[in-house]
Every structure is written in structure tokens, then in C-alpha cells.
Amino acid sequence: MDISIFLAKILGLYLVIISIAMFANVYKFEKIIKDMVSDNAMAFLTADLALIVGILLVVSHNIWQADWRVVITVLGWLTLFKGTIRIMFPQWTEEVSERLAQSHAIVCISATITILVGIYLCYYGFR
């Protein structure tokens, strides 16, 4: 199986499932985000995980062609960037995350973008 199709299936399903959970539990997710960033060990663990996943995606799928596969590459680089920033600047990311989590609209917009990207990847992964 082509790596792009494999990653599209995995990332697509993950994004669809997590966004549905976000829509179903918006207020709970707001609290989870606040709790997670205020717990230093959890914040480091999730940043470390994002860094590892980002590195794996960038190393295994760095395809910059003008088609659907670039979405996977961009997600990989964004994940790598997120993990790096969260590890290097934990105080700043805690402040930004807390501000963003206070906005119900931001959580809903994030879930909407996430589900759209997930559906897009599922389409190409499972067609």
C-alpha cells in the first residue's frame, strides 16, 4: 500500500473521530485543554508526542506536489512545529492555549476545520 494512502486513512479517521468528539463534548474539551496545559508533566508529554509524530510524518512523507498528498505533508510539518514550540516555549504555549480554550467559538471552528480535513483525507484514503 502506498504510504500516502496509508497515512490518509489513519490521519483521516483520527481527525474525523476527534472532531466528532469535540463537537459532542465542547465544554469538556475546553476544560481538558485548560487542565492539560496547566499540568507541566502532561504538557511536556503531549508536546513530546507531537514532536515524535511530527518527525515521523516529515521523515516518511515529505511530498510537496500540488495534489491531495501535500495535506499530509503540511500536517506533518505543523505537528513537528507544534511539538517543537510547545517544548521550547512551555510558558508561552500555556498562556496561548488557555486563551484559546476560553473561546467556545475557537473550539467549534477548530473542530470544523479538523472534520473537513479528516473527511478530505478519508475520501482519498478509502476511494
Backbone bond lengths (Angstrom), bond angles and torsions (degrees), N, CA, C in turn:
res aa  C-N    CA-C-N  psi(-1)  N-CA   C-N-CA  omega(-1)  CA-C   N-CA-C  phi
1 M - - - 1.447 - - 1.534 108.71 -
2 D 1.293 115.62 137.72 1.457 121.83 178.17 1.529 109.88 -63.12
3 I 1.341 117.02 138.76 1.475 121.81 -178.35 1.522 111.25 -59.55
4 S 1.319 117.99 -35.57 1.462 121.10 -179.60 1.526 110.94 -64.21
5 I 1.310 116.77 -44.52 1.466 120.73 179.48 1.526 110.05 -66.28
6 F 1.317 116.72 -43.67 1.463 121.66 177.91 1.523 111.01 -57.14
7 L 1.341 116.86 -50.15 1.462 120.33 -179.44 1.525 111.93 -68.20
8 A 1.321 118.01 -34.51 1.469 120.82 177.25 1.527 110.39 -61.98
9 K 1.322 116.68 -41.17 1.469 120.26 178.24 1.529 110.81 -64.49
10 I 1.318 116.57 -48.97 1.464 120.58 -177.33 1.522 111.46 -65.35
11 L 1.326 116.40 -53.04 1.465 119.95 -178.11 1.527 111.44 -66.41
12 G 1.322 116.94 -39.76 1.459 120.74 179.12 1.519 111.95 -60.15
13 L 1.319 116.72 -49.89 1.470 120.41 179.06 1.526 111.26 -62.95
14 Y 1.327 116.32 -43.26 1.465 119.78 179.04 1.528 110.58 -59.25
15 L 1.322 117.07 -48.37 1.466 120.83 -177.12 1.534 111.90 -64.98
16 V 1.321 117.17 -40.16 1.471 120.34 177.99 1.525 110.21 -64.24
17 I 1.321 117.29 -46.62 1.468 120.86 -178.05 1.523 111.23 -64.51
18 I 1.327 117.71 -45.36 1.460 120.10 -177.77 1.524 110.87 -67.80
19 S 1.325 118.05 -35.37 1.461 119.34 179.88 1.520 111.59 -72.19
20 I 1.318 118.37 -36.20 1.467 120.49 175.51 1.527 109.50 -63.42
21 A 1.339 116.12 -41.83 1.467 120.02 177.13 1.527 110.75 -62.73
22 M 1.339 117.25 -38.28 1.461 120.41 178.31 1.527 111.22 -64.26
23 F 1.330 116.74 -43.83 1.467 120.07 178.46 1.528 111.54 -63.91
24 A 1.328 115.62 -39.84 1.469 119.96 -176.92 1.527 112.21 -72.93
25 N 1.332 117.07 -24.45 1.464 121.38 -174.56 1.532 111.51 -135.12
26 V 1.321 117.30 50.63 1.467 121.19 -173.71 1.526 111.22 -55.06
27 Y 1.320 117.58 -50.76 1.465 120.51 -176.40 1.530 111.60 -66.77
28 K 1.311 116.53 -35.00 1.462 120.48 177.65 1.529 110.14 -66.39
29 F 1.336 117.15 -41.27 1.455 120.36 178.76 1.521 111.50 -65.24
30 E 1.326 117.62 -37.17 1.454 120.57 176.45 1.527 110.01 -59.34
31 K 1.333 116.35 -43.59 1.467 120.84 179.15 1.525 110.96 -68.11
32 I 1.315 117.41 -41.16 1.467 121.23 179.45 1.526 110.15 -60.01
33 I 1.315 117.08 -44.00 1.466 120.80 179.89 1.521 110.24 -61.80
34 K 1.339 116.44 -46.23 1.473 120.41 179.28 1.520 111.11 -61.44
35 D 1.323 116.58 -45.12 1.466 120.56 -179.53 1.530 111.43 -65.28
36 M 1.319 115.78 -41.59 1.453 120.34 -176.04 1.526 111.36 -65.27
37 V 1.330 117.57 -45.42 1.468 118.55 -176.75 1.520 112.26 -73.95
38 S 1.321 117.51 -21.85 1.465 118.80 178.56 1.532 112.23 -83.45
39 D 1.326 117.49 -14.82 1.463 122.44 176.30 1.528 107.71 -94.10
40 N 1.331 117.04 107.41 1.468 121.59 -174.18 1.530 113.18 -57.78
41 A 1.321 116.91 -41.50 1.465 119.88 -179.00 1.530 110.72 -65.88
42 M 1.321 116.65 -43.45 1.469 120.40 179.45 1.528 110.68 -67.17
43 A 1.325 116.68 -40.07 1.462 120.47 179.04 1.533 110.13 -62.44
44 F 1.331 116.93 -42.63 1.463 120.08 178.38 1.527 110.90 -66.25
45 L 1.322 117.15 -43.24 1.456 121.21 -179.22 1.532 111.16 -60.69
46 T 1.321 117.15 -45.90 1.467 119.80 -179.47 1.528 111.08 -70.24
47 A 1.327 117.39 -34.26 1.467 120.27 175.90 1.520 110.39 -65.77
48 D 1.322 116.35 -42.64 1.457 122.09 178.32 1.529 110.58 -62.18
49 L 1.321 116.74 -43.10 1.462 121.56 178.18 1.526 110.63 -63.21
50 A 1.333 117.50 -43.64 1.465 120.92 177.37 1.522 110.75 -61.52
51 L 1.320 116.67 -40.15 1.461 121.11 178.91 1.532 110.71 -62.64
52 I 1.313 116.90 -46.02 1.471 121.02 -179.83 1.525 110.99 -64.18
53 V 1.325 117.45 -47.46 1.468 120.90 179.96 1.527 110.05 -62.97
54 G 1.330 116.70 -41.29 1.461 120.15 178.00 1.519 112.16 -61.24
55 I 1.330 116.27 -45.38 1.466 119.76 178.06 1.524 110.69 -61.09
56 L 1.322 116.94 -45.27 1.471 120.53 179.58 1.528 111.56 -60.15
57 L 1.324 116.61 -43.35 1.468 119.69 179.83 1.527 111.56 -67.01
58 V 1.325 117.02 -43.47 1.470 120.20 -178.73 1.531 110.97 -65.29
59 V 1.321 116.60 -42.52 1.468 119.88 -178.86 1.531 111.38 -69.57
60 S 1.319 117.53 -38.55 1.467 120.21 -175.56 1.517 113.52 -88.30
61 H 1.334 117.89 -20.17 1.469 119.17 -173.93 1.525 110.31 -147.46
62 N 1.312 116.46 77.92 1.464 121.70 178.84 1.523 108.26 -112.13
63 I 1.327 115.34 65.43 1.466 122.61 -174.59 1.526 108.81 -105.69
64 W 1.325 115.97 113.95 1.465 121.51 -177.55 1.523 110.18 -108.92
65 Q 1.329 115.96 62.25 1.464 120.89 175.53 1.521 108.41 -108.95
66 A 1.306 115.70 151.87 1.467 120.97 -176.57 1.530 110.70 -78.72
67 D 1.333 115.88 63.98 1.461 120.61 173.40 1.531 108.57 -146.97
68 W 1.310 117.61 -169.07 1.458 122.36 -173.63 1.527 112.96 -62.18
69 R 1.311 118.01 -25.27 1.466 121.25 -176.40 1.520 112.98 -67.49
70 V 1.323 117.39 -22.16 1.460 119.87 179.32 1.534 111.05 -65.84
71 V 1.332 116.75 -24.34 1.473 120.19 177.65 1.525 109.91 -62.06
72 I 1.317 117.49 -40.77 1.465 121.45 178.30 1.530 109.89 -65.30
73 T 1.313 116.59 -42.91 1.467 120.91 178.84 1.526 110.78 -62.12
74 V 1.322 117.24 -45.31 1.466 121.04 179.33 1.523 110.35 -63.38
75 L 1.333 117.75 -42.16 1.470 120.44 176.53 1.529 110.71 -59.95
76 G 1.323 116.86 -40.68 1.462 120.49 178.35 1.516 111.83 -62.00
77 W 1.320 117.10 -47.31 1.465 120.79 179.72 1.519 111.66 -66.30
78 L 1.334 117.55 -39.45 1.468 120.31 177.59 1.527 111.09 -63.94
79 T 1.331 116.68 -39.72 1.458 121.03 178.86 1.527 110.60 -66.54
80 L 1.319 116.81 -42.00 1.464 121.33 176.68 1.530 110.14 -62.09
81 F 1.312 117.01 -44.80 1.464 122.03 178.87 1.532 110.60 -62.48
82 K 1.330 116.15 -44.36 1.467 120.93 179.43 1.529 111.07 -60.17
83 G 1.313 117.15 -48.41 1.462 120.48 179.66 1.517 112.21 -62.02
84 T 1.326 116.39 -41.65 1.462 121.11 179.69 1.528 111.02 -63.77
85 I 1.321 116.47 -48.44 1.468 120.86 -178.62 1.527 110.43 -63.47
86 R 1.329 117.29 -41.78 1.469 120.37 -178.32 1.519 112.21 -67.26
87 I 1.327 117.64 -31.51 1.465 120.17 177.80 1.528 110.79 -78.96
88 M 1.318 117.05 -39.65 1.468 120.50 -175.82 1.532 113.42 -78.26
89 F 1.331 116.86 -31.95 1.467 121.13 -175.97 1.529 110.70 -130.30
90 P 1.327 118.41 64.32 1.467 120.73 -173.78 1.529 113.89 -63.00
91 Q 1.303 118.06 -38.58 1.472 120.63 -178.55 1.524 110.67 -65.94
92 W 1.315 116.26 -45.34 1.459 120.63 179.99 1.534 111.39 -63.44
93 T 1.353 116.64 -44.54 1.464 118.79 -179.58 1.527 111.33 -67.13
94 E 1.324 117.42 -31.02 1.464 120.15 175.86 1.530 110.14 -63.86
95 E 1.317 116.66 -45.69 1.467 120.48 179.96 1.524 111.59 -63.34
96 V 1.328 117.12 -45.08 1.467 121.12 -179.97 1.524 110.52 -64.49
97 S 1.323 117.19 -44.72 1.467 121.19 -179.18 1.521 111.60 -62.59
98 E 1.317 117.20 -41.58 1.464 120.33 178.85 1.521 111.13 -63.61
99 R 1.337 117.28 -41.28 1.465 120.11 177.88 1.517 111.74 -64.65
100 L 1.326 116.64 -42.75 1.462 120.37 -179.75 1.525 111.58 -67.39
101 A 1.328 117.18 -38.35 1.465 121.34 -178.72 1.519 112.17 -68.67
102 Q 1.318 117.87 -19.22 1.463 120.88 179.40 1.522 111.78 -74.89
103 S 1.311 116.63 -17.02 1.456 120.50 -177.51 1.527 110.49 -97.79
104 H 1.307 114.69 113.05 1.468 120.78 177.47 1.532 109.76 -59.77
105 A 1.330 116.58 -38.03 1.463 121.12 -178.74 1.530 111.29 -64.39
106 I 1.331 117.16 -40.09 1.471 120.68 -179.98 1.522 110.77 -62.87
107 V 1.323 116.53 -42.19 1.466 120.48 178.84 1.535 109.78 -63.02
108 C 1.315 117.32 -42.81 1.473 120.91 179.56 1.528 111.75 -67.67
109 I 1.328 117.29 -39.48 1.466 120.77 177.26 1.528 109.74 -64.72
110 S 1.328 116.85 -42.63 1.470 120.78 177.86 1.526 110.91 -60.75
111 A 1.319 116.37 -43.68 1.463 120.10 179.61 1.527 110.95 -64.95
112 T 1.318 117.26 -37.31 1.467 121.04 179.56 1.522 110.76 -66.26
113 I 1.322 117.04 -47.06 1.471 120.41 178.18 1.526 110.01 -62.08
114 T 1.328 116.12 -42.09 1.461 121.29 -178.99 1.521 111.35 -61.83
115 I 1.324 117.46 -44.56 1.473 118.84 -178.46 1.523 111.15 -69.26
116 L 1.330 117.83 -35.40 1.462 120.22 178.71 1.532 111.07 -65.74
117 V 1.321 117.08 -44.04 1.470 120.55 177.59 1.531 109.70 -65.09
118 G 1.339 116.68 -40.49 1.462 120.53 178.55 1.519 112.83 -62.43
119 I 1.320 117.08 -43.71 1.471 120.96 178.21 1.528 110.25 -64.38
120 Y 1.320 116.30 -42.06 1.467 121.59 178.19 1.526 110.63 -57.88
121 L 1.335 116.55 -47.90 1.467 120.12 -179.78 1.527 111.64 -67.97
122 C 1.329 117.29 -39.14 1.470 120.02 177.01 1.524 111.00 -61.54
123 Y 1.316 115.96 -39.59 1.481 119.54 178.87 1.524 110.33 -56.92
124 Y 1.333 116.62 -51.17 1.456 119.93 -178.14 1.531 112.56 -74.16
125 G 1.310 117.63 -28.58 1.453 120.32 -179.98 1.523 113.39 -74.59
126 F 1.334 115.90 -37.42 1.474 119.16 -173.27 1.533 114.02 -105.55
127 R 1.306 119.12 0.00 1.473 118.87 -178.36 1.494 112.01 -76.73
